[in-house]
Amino acid sequence: MLLGASLVGVLLFSKLVLKLPWTQVGFSLLFLYLGSGGWRFIRVFIKTIRRDIFGGLVLLKVKAKVRQCLQERRTVPILFASTVRRHPDKTALIFEGTDTHWTFRQLDEYSSSVANFLQARGLASGDVAAIFMENRNEFVGLWLGMAKLGVEAALINTNLRRDALLHCLTTSRARALVFGSEMASAICEVHASLDPSLSLFCSGSWEPGAVPPSTEHLDPLLKDAPKHLPSCPDKGFTDKLFYIYTSGTTGLPKAAIVVHSRYYRMAALVYYGFRMRPNDIVYDCLPLYHSAGNIVGIGQCLLHGMTVVIRKKFSASRFWDDCIKYNCTIVQYIGELCRYLLNQPPREAENQHQVRMALGNGLRQSIWTNFSSRFHIPQVAEFYGATECNCSLGNFDSQVGACGFNSRILSFVYPIRLVRVNEDTMELIRGPDGVCIPCQPGEPGQLVGRIIQKDPLRRFDGYLNQGANNKKIAKDVFKKGDQAYLTGDVLVMDELGYLYFRDRTGDTFRWKGTEGRAGMAAVASPTGNCDLERFAQVLEKELPLYARPIFLRLLPELHKTGTYKFQKTELRKEGFDPAIVKDPLFYLDAQKGRYVPLDQEAYSRIQAGEEKL
């Protein structure tokens, strides 16, 4: 701003007062510009213009396609129908567990059977049905069939038990629940507390004594259902498609709303931004109840006609064998999976695959180069974007360690920003005018995205719980009167506009990139006597795996602020180093299944990566 005013001043003074010729005026302006640091802008321009133009074109393309779908009311099932017509007999899904191959026609027929069956049982557009099962082809067919009917699917995390599971089923207001036979014991635990009107259906192996008495076996019922598309009211591109439960810092998951346009937007940005191809084969070992597995992965099948290989769970020892067996060209990763692969002993299989791209988020900068070079993967396609956020990022040119970028020269094209925060409290820091203060390169700040509900790329669909929405929205962020989505993540931008993950805020941190996992629990124990074995048993029964704290710290009392909030800042800073913390420390021994004392020797093993947590 100041530089621009100076240049205008020099221009007017040179021409009007000194009456210099335009040539001399031009050279004067150039020297002033370069001498005032303008050479940095030129350097940034030269280094980033191709990247920025490509990113801008991707945004424009996706935005145009989303607007077209909005105008034509083309929902995900309608887009999938177009894919089926293009290649009905091409393999759509492969379930590695049973080597089951489904063509696009078979997936279409299965999902239509689901829609007709649920319609016959009284479900209609706007109703909710829950899905609680491990990864397999049927998972995709179930929620897609519900979408054909206009029924909204609640995708339940398979790690949830008891109160957390009951919370998700209750808050979703589901009229039906389809669960895999492998989850029967978890359903039996909460059956007595379920709404009596909730219809229960079990998919998979059938053992009548192992499921609640009112449960029906779904698989034979679907075989008798019609396989044509049922008649139902039209749904719009901004109507709800399904709910994905994100980890809440209170221990109870929050239901993030995924509408049809968001599903398309997330899948399309990845497809076009990372230059995917229709003949790619994707290896998807991520949970399908989350957006990375179900939108970024499965979305390439439903919308762009790729074949997707589904694995029930990630296996480091079988990863490359699977890729070779199914000729995979793209693998999905998240969080720590890449480190697990690097920790495996070298094998011939890791040199024999055809993988050209690793797609995901959470790859640490410290192992990025080792991962791509050891496994001979030309492109690491790192992206950033929570299920509910409106500020997705993509590292389209494989900049080591970056989770994406924002243009330094065309920043107005994509209204996201890093803003200053108090990193201890995550309170936004504002200027005298009440507007948030943007960060400069190298300065950490919270990532925010301006909310524009009429813009398909900027809208915020939020959560089922309105209270949760209020916590994620701030006002007067870019300018007075606006609204922005708060990601809760602290990032740092370099001089070229690349963004790097700094830290995860809140009381949980990302674990394997899918869940917010509790790090340490501080327990008030004035006497220091605590039955840790019993404590671990209760946690195992009541909390999902990701919500169980790895470390424990026993305190005489828990200190509070003047507003009666727990003082957690110092506890976070001190961490779990026994040389710093004088209170009793314990960690969860994965093999023993209980908490054991954390001494200096154990601390050293953990720091060296020798202790499995």
Disulfide bonds with the S-S distance in Angstrom:
none
